[in-house]
Amino acid sequence: MNFTKINLDVLRDFLIKLNPRVLFSIGAFCIVVALGGLIVVWTEDPSPVTPISHDDASLEGDEVVFVETAELDDELSEDELRREVVQMILGRIEHTRDLIDEDWFKKAHQLIKNKADLNLFLDEYFVLGAKRKASYERRQKVVNKPALEDPLYFDSMAASALVDSDASEKGLLRGVRENLAYALLLMKEDRGIDAISPHFMVGFFNKLHAMYEILERRSVEKNINSDYWTQERIRHIEAAIVTRFQMLEENLEKTRARVEGTQQSGAAGLLNKDRLETAINEYLLELGKTHRDAAMREVIDRKKHQLHVDYAFVTLAMIYKRSYSGDALNVLRSVNDLERNYTYRLARRHWKRAQLAVMEGDSLVVKENFFSATKFYLRSISRSVHTERTKLERELSILKSEIAQWKYKSADANEI
């Protein structure tokens, strides 16, 4: 018996009886399977799998982003981390000015930016000195004693008032500030303003700075607003720097005039130059620290905080460029940490406000706070290194995803 013929006959009878729609469905299924296989072959990427970019990761996908182990898992030693931070700070310092000049003073100083500002500052002390002189002479007449006109006597009285730990605010201002003003006035009357002893001016500014530092510290310890005393400290340090800078310029000019066209040595002038340069650096460091400390205390007014941070960085960067000061670099690290942490808190705060505004449907507030959050995240990232930077970049990626989702939903709502 021919089984092949029987099987073919049975198959033919089965197909004749089968519904044509069923046959069409089977054929279509086979075609789809074949096309699917071809598409897989054509679109297969032969290149190796690469990590997902943080910027392109979605809100959901951000949790499974692949990051090279060296970025997150490798623990740096304290010295290695410090070196990374220092390298980042040095990169920022490269973009600051190289020399102290009038343009630098305009950017780096708040109150005493030039010779005109310094003259107004000194005029205040001449007026105060004249008042002190009048009251002193009246008192001497009452007690029938001659009025002394030795500036060093009143300078020593200021020094005595400064070391009195029990002196009140009024006692310090009267004992230190007024006596120094009178001493300065006597110096001017005796020698002229341009001939006042540099040694005297050193003591003048040092004593005033010490007095304002005491008054500022007392206010901070008593939890009283210390902004006024801080501003006075800054103003007096700036005046001291501008004074030193003018002395330096005059010293160089005199040295050039003396040795030009002669065989004389300019060694003495160079020695004075080095002393003045050192004094300027010391005042710059103190000014940078004062701005840093003021920024640390200012946690409410964001603009004022950032202003102090910016002034501190510009000032300390100049010291480092002038002398490669390790002290300046250490303060710069603390300023960098301060700015990074503060801007991170601001970024989180604005992000939260944007999320609340989304729930309330206030699109204008959402837009403003998303923009601010992004801006502060970018600034905080620029002040970060290693794992801290990676963490902030991940958070920024999530923020960008939220912004994209909000824009997409807003667009859908507008179309409806």
C-alpha positions as CSV (number, residue, x, y, z in Angstrom):
1,M,0.0,0.0,0.0
2,N,1.3,3.5,-0.9
3,F,1.1,5.5,2.4
4,T,2.6,8.6,0.8
5,K,-0.4,8.8,-1.7
6,I,-2.9,8.3,1.1
7,N,-1.3,11.0,3.3
8,L,-1.4,13.5,0.5
9,D,-5.0,12.7,-0.3
10,V,-5.9,13.2,3.4
11,L,-4.0,16.5,3.6
12,R,-5.8,17.7,0.4
13,D,-9.2,16.8,1.7
14,F,-8.4,18.6,5.1
15,L,-7.2,21.8,3.4
16,I,-10.3,21.8,1.1
17,K,-12.6,21.6,4.1
18,L,-10.6,24.2,6.1
19,N,-12.0,27.8,6.3
20,P,-10.0,30.2,4.0
21,R,-9.8,32.8,6.8
22,V,-7.9,30.4,9.0
23,L,-5.4,29.8,6.2
24,F,-5.0,33.5,5.7
25,S,-4.2,34.1,9.4
26,I,-1.6,31.3,9.5
27,G,0.1,32.8,6.4
28,A,0.1,36.3,7.9
29,F,1.6,35.0,11.1
30,C,4.5,33.3,9.3
31,I,5.2,36.5,7.3
32,V,5.3,38.6,10.5
33,V,7.7,36.1,12.2
34,A,10.0,36.2,9.2
35,L,10.1,40.0,9.0
36,G,10.8,40.3,12.8
37,G,13.8,38.1,12.4
38,L,15.1,40.2,9.6
39,I,14.7,43.4,11.6
40,V,16.6,42.0,14.5
41,V,19.5,41.1,12.3
42,W,19.6,44.5,10.5
43,T,19.4,46.6,13.7
44,E,21.7,44.7,15.9
45,D,24.6,47.0,17.2
46,P,27.9,45.3,17.0
47,S,29.6,47.9,19.3
48,P,30.1,47.1,23.0
49,V,27.6,48.4,25.6
50,T,28.4,51.8,26.9
51,P,27.4,53.5,30.2
52,I,24.3,55.7,30.1
53,S,25.0,59.4,30.3
54,H,23.8,61.2,33.4
55,D,22.4,64.0,31.3
56,D,20.3,61.6,29.2
57,A,19.1,59.3,32.0
58,S,15.4,59.4,32.7
59,L,13.8,59.8,36.1
60,E,13.2,56.0,36.4
61,G,16.4,54.9,34.7
62,D,18.7,57.1,36.8
63,E,18.7,54.5,39.5
64,V,20.3,51.8,37.2
65,V,22.8,54.0,35.5
66,F,26.1,52.2,35.1
67,V,29.1,54.2,36.4
68,E,32.7,53.0,36.3
69,T,33.8,51.7,39.6
70,A,36.7,54.2,39.8
71,E,34.2,57.0,40.0
72,L,32.3,55.8,43.0
73,D,33.9,52.8,44.7
74,D,37.5,53.9,44.8
75,E,38.0,55.5,48.2
76,L,40.6,58.3,48.1
77,S,42.8,59.0,51.0
78,E,42.5,62.3,52.8
79,D,45.7,63.6,51.1
80,E,44.5,62.5,47.6
81,L,41.1,64.2,48.1
82,R,42.9,67.3,49.4
83,R,45.0,67.3,46.2
84,E,42.0,67.1,44.0
85,V,40.3,70.0,45.8
86,V,43.5,72.0,45.5
87,Q,43.8,71.3,41.8
88,M,40.3,72.5,41.3
89,I,40.9,75.7,43.3
90,L,44.1,76.4,41.4
91,G,42.2,76.1,38.1
92,R,39.8,78.8,39.4
93,I,42.7,81.0,40.5
94,E,44.1,81.0,37.0
95,H,41.1,83.0,35.8
96,T,41.7,85.8,38.3
97,R,43.8,88.9,37.9
98,D,47.6,88.7,38.2
99,L,48.5,92.1,39.7
100,I,47.1,94.6,42.1
101,D,46.1,97.8,40.3
102,E,43.1,100.2,40.2
103,D,41.0,97.7,38.3
104,W,41.6,95.0,40.9
105,F,40.7,97.3,43.7
106,K,37.4,98.1,42.0
107,K,36.6,94.5,41.9
108,A,38.1,93.3,45.2
109,H,37.2,96.1,47.6
110,Q,33.8,97.1,48.9
111,L,34.4,100.5,50.4
112,I,38.0,101.8,49.9
113,K,38.8,101.4,46.2
114,N,41.2,104.2,45.4
115,K,43.1,107.2,46.7
116,A,40.0,109.4,46.8
117,D,38.2,106.9,49.0
118,L,41.2,106.8,51.3
119,N,41.4,110.5,51.6
120,L,37.7,110.6,52.6
121,F,38.5,107.9,55.2
122,L,41.4,109.9,56.7
123,D,39.3,113.1,56.7
124,E,36.8,111.4,59.0
125,Y,39.7,110.8,61.5
126,F,41.0,114.3,61.1
127,V,37.5,115.7,62.0
128,L,37.3,113.2,65.0
129,G,40.8,114.2,66.0
130,A,39.8,117.9,66.0
131,K,36.9,117.2,68.3
132,R,39.1,115.2,70.6
133,K,41.6,118.0,70.7
134,A,39.0,120.6,71.6
135,S,37.6,118.5,74.5
136,Y,41.1,117.6,75.7
137,E,42.3,121.2,75.8
138,R,39.1,122.3,77.6
139,R,39.7,119.7,80.2
140,Q,43.4,120.7,80.6
141,K,42.3,124.3,81.2
142,V,39.9,123.2,83.9
143,V,42.6,121.3,85.8
144,N,45.1,124.1,85.0
145,K,47.6,121.8,83.2
146,P,49.3,122.3,79.8
147,A,47.9,120.4,76.8
148,L,50.4,117.9,75.5
149,E,51.0,117.8,71.7
150,D,53.0,114.6,71.5
151,P,51.2,112.1,69.1
152,L,53.1,109.2,70.6
153,Y,51.5,110.0,74.0
154,F,48.0,109.6,72.6
155,D,49.0,106.6,70.6
156,S,50.2,105.0,73.9
157,M,46.8,105.9,75.5
158,A,45.0,104.1,72.7
159,A,47.2,101.0,73.3
160,S,46.4,101.0,77.0
161,A,42.7,101.2,76.3
162,L,42.9,98.4,73.9
163,V,44.3,95.9,76.5
164,D,41.7,96.8,79.1
165,S,39.5,93.7,79.1
166,D,36.8,95.4,81.1
167,A,36.5,98.4,78.7
168,S,32.9,98.9,77.4
169,E,32.0,99.6,73.8
170,K,32.0,103.3,74.5
171,G,35.2,103.1,76.4
172,L,37.0,101.3,73.5
173,L,35.7,103.8,70.9
174,R,36.7,106.8,73.1
175,G,40.0,105.4,74.4
176,V,41.2,103.8,71.1
177,R,39.5,105.5,68.2
178,E,39.5,109.1,69.5
179,N,43.0,109.0,70.8
180,L,44.4,107.6,67.6
181,A,42.4,110.2,65.6
182,Y,44.0,112.9,67.8
183,A,47.5,111.4,67.3
184,L,47.0,111.3,63.5
185,L,45.9,114.9,63.5
186,L,49.0,116.0,65.4
187,M,51.2,114.0,63.0
188,K,49.5,115.8,60.1
189,E,49.9,119.3,61.7
190,D,53.5,118.6,62.5
191,R,54.8,117.0,59.3
192,G,52.0,117.2,56.7
193,I,49.9,114.3,55.6
194,D,52.4,113.0,53.0
195,A,55.2,112.9,55.6
196,I,53.4,110.9,58.3
197,S,55.7,108.1,59.5
198,P,54.9,104.7,57.9
199,H,55.7,103.1,61.3
200,F,53.0,105.2,62.9
201,M,50.5,104.2,60.2
202,V,51.2,100.6,60.8
203,G,50.3,101.0,64.5
204,F,47.3,103.2,63.7
205,F,45.7,100.5,61.5
206,N,46.7,97.6,63.6
207,K,45.1,99.1,66.8
208,L,41.9,100.1,65.0
209,H,41.6,96.6,63.5
210,A,42.1,95.0,66.9
211,M,39.5,97.2,68.4
212,Y,36.8,96.4,65.8
213,E,37.7,92.7,66.0
214,I,37.0,92.8,69.8
215,L,33.7,94.6,69.2
216,E,32.7,92.2,66.5
217,R,33.5,89.2,68.6
218,R,31.6,90.5,71.6
219,S,28.5,91.0,69.4
220,V,28.8,87.4,68.0
221,E,29.2,85.9,71.5
222,K,26.1,87.8,72.7
223,N,24.1,86.8,69.6
224,I,23.8,90.4,68.6
225,N,23.9,91.5,65.0
226,S,27.6,92.2,64.2
227,D,27.2,93.5,60.7
228,Y,28.2,97.1,61.6
229,W,31.5,96.0,63.3
230,T,32.2,93.6,60.5
231,Q,31.8,96.3,57.9
232,E,34.1,98.6,59.9
233,R,36.7,95.9,60.1
234,I,36.5,95.4,56.3
235,R,36.7,99.2,55.7
236,H,39.7,99.7,57.9
237,I,41.6,96.7,56.4
238,E,40.9,98.0,52.9
239,A,42.2,101.4,53.9
240,A,45.3,99.8,55.3
241,I,45.9,97.9,52.0
242,V,45.4,101.0,49.8
243,T,47.7,103.0,52.1
244,R,50.4,100.3,51.8
245,F,49.9,100.1,48.1
246,Q,50.4,103.8,47.7
247,M,53.5,103.7,49.9
248,L,54.8,100.9,47.7
249,E,54.3,102.9,44.5
250,E,55.9,106.0,46.0
251,N,58.9,103.9,47.3
252,L,59.5,102.4,43.9
253,E,59.2,105.8,42.2
254,K,61.7,107.3,44.7
255,T,64.1,104.4,44.2
256,R,64.0,104.7,40.4
257,A,64.6,108.5,40.6
258,R,67.5,108.0,42.9
259,V,69.4,105.4,41.0
260,E,68.5,106.3,37.5
261,G,71.6,107.5,35.6
262,T,73.9,106.9,38.7
263,Q,76.0,104.1,40.1
264,Q,74.0,104.1,43.3
265,S,72.5,100.8,44.6
266,G,68.8,100.4,44.9
267,A,69.1,97.7,47.6
268,A,67.6,99.9,50.3
269,G,64.6,100.7,48.2
270,L,64.2,97.0,47.4
271,L,64.3,96.1,51.0
272,N,61.5,98.6,51.8
273,K,59.6,97.2,48.8
274,D,59.8,93.6,50.3
275,R,58.6,94.9,53.7
276,L,55.6,96.7,52.1
277,E,54.8,93.7,49.9
278,T,54.8,91.4,53.0
279,A,52.6,93.9,54.9
280,I,50.1,94.0,52.0
281,N,49.9,90.2,51.9
282,E,49.2,90.1,55.7
283,Y,46.4,92.5,55.3
284,L,45.0,90.7,52.3
285,L,45.0,87.4,54.3
286,E,43.2,89.1,57.1
287,L,40.6,90.6,54.7
288,G,40.0,87.3,53.1
289,K,39.4,85.6,56.5
290,T,37.1,88.4,57.6
291,H,34.9,87.9,54.5
292,R,35.0,84.2,55.0
293,D,33.9,84.4,58.6
294,A,31.1,86.9,57.6
295,A,29.9,84.5,55.0
296,M,29.7,81.7,57.5
297,R,27.6,83.8,59.8
298,E,25.3,85.0,57.1
299,V,22.6,82.3,56.6
300,I,19.6,84.4,55.7
301,D,20.6,87.0,53.1
302,R,21.8,84.9,50.1
303,K,23.1,87.9,48.2
304,K,25.1,89.2,51.1
305,H,26.5,85.7,51.7
306,Q,27.6,85.3,48.1
307,L,29.1,88.8,48.1
308,H,31.4,87.9,51.1
309,V,32.3,84.6,49.4
310,D,33.2,86.3,46.1
311,Y,35.3,89.0,47.9
312,A,37.0,86.4,49.9
313,F,38.0,84.3,46.9
314,V,39.3,87.2,44.8
315,T,41.3,88.5,47.7
316,L,42.8,85.2,48.7
317,A,43.5,84.3,45.1
318,M,45.6,87.4,44.8
319,I,47.7,86.5,47.8
320,Y,48.3,83.0,46.4
321,K,49.4,84.5,43.1
322,R,51.7,87.0,44.8
323,S,53.3,84.6,47.3
324,Y,52.1,81.0,46.9
325,S,50.8,81.3,50.4
326,G,49.8,78.0,52.1
327,D,47.7,79.9,54.6
328,A,45.8,81.6,51.8
329,L,45.2,78.2,50.1
330,N,43.9,76.7,53.3
331,V,41.4,79.5,53.7
332,L,40.5,79.2,50.0
333,R,39.6,75.5,50.7
334,S,37.3,76.5,53.5
335,V,35.7,79.2,51.3
336,N,35.2,76.6,48.5
337,D,33.6,74.1,51.0
338,L,31.4,76.9,52.3
339,E,30.1,77.9,48.9
340,R,29.6,74.3,47.8
341,N,27.5,73.4,50.8
342,Y,25.5,76.6,50.8
343,T,24.6,76.5,47.1
344,Y,23.7,72.8,47.5
345,R,21.2,73.7,50.3
346,L,19.8,76.4,48.1
347,A,19.4,74.0,45.2
348,R,17.5,71.5,47.3
349,R,15.3,74.3,48.8
350,H,14.3,75.6,45.3
351,W,13.7,72.1,44.1
352,K,11.3,71.4,46.9
353,R,9.5,74.7,46.3
354,A,9.1,73.8,42.6
355,Q,7.6,70.4,43.5
356,L,5.1,72.1,45.8
357,A,4.2,74.6,43.1
358,V,3.6,71.8,40.7
359,M,1.1,70.3,43.0
360,E,-0.6,73.7,43.4
361,G,-0.5,74.3,39.6
362,D,1.4,77.6,39.8
363,S,3.5,77.4,36.6
364,L,5.3,80.7,37.1
365,V,6.6,79.7,40.5
366,V,7.5,76.2,39.2
367,K,9.6,77.7,36.4
368,E,11.4,80.2,38.6
369,N,12.3,77.6,41.2
370,F,13.4,74.9,38.7
371,F,15.7,77.5,37.1
372,S,17.2,78.5,40.5
373,A,17.6,74.9,41.5
374,T,19.5,74.1,38.3
375,K,21.7,77.2,38.7
376,F,22.7,76.4,42.2
377,Y,23.3,72.7,41.4
378,L,25.7,73.7,38.6
379,R,27.5,76.0,41.0
380,S,27.8,73.4,43.7
381,I,29.0,70.8,41.2
382,S,31.7,73.2,40.0
383,R,33.0,73.4,43.6
384,S,33.0,69.6,44.1
385,V,35.3,66.7,43.3
386,H,35.2,62.9,43.1
387,T,32.2,61.1,44.8
388,E,30.6,64.3,46.0
389,R,30.6,65.6,42.4
390,T,29.1,62.4,41.1
391,K,26.4,62.4,43.7
392,L,25.4,66.0,42.8
393,E,25.5,65.2,39.1
394,R,23.0,62.3,39.7
395,E,20.7,64.6,41.6
396,L,20.9,67.2,38.8
397,S,20.0,64.4,36.3
398,I,16.9,63.6,38.3
399,L,16.0,67.3,38.5
400,K,16.3,67.7,34.7
401,S,14.1,64.7,34.3
402,E,11.5,66.2,36.5
403,I,11.7,69.5,34.6
404,A,11.2,67.6,31.3
405,Q,8.2,65.7,32.6
406,W,6.7,68.9,33.9
407,K,7.2,70.7,30.5
408,Y,5.7,67.7,28.7
409,K,2.6,67.6,30.9
410,S,2.2,71.4,30.6
411,A,2.4,71.1,26.8
412,D,-0.4,68.4,26.9
413,A,-2.5,70.6,29.1
414,N,-2.2,73.5,26.8
415,E,-3.2,71.4,23.8
416,I,-6.3,70.2,25.6
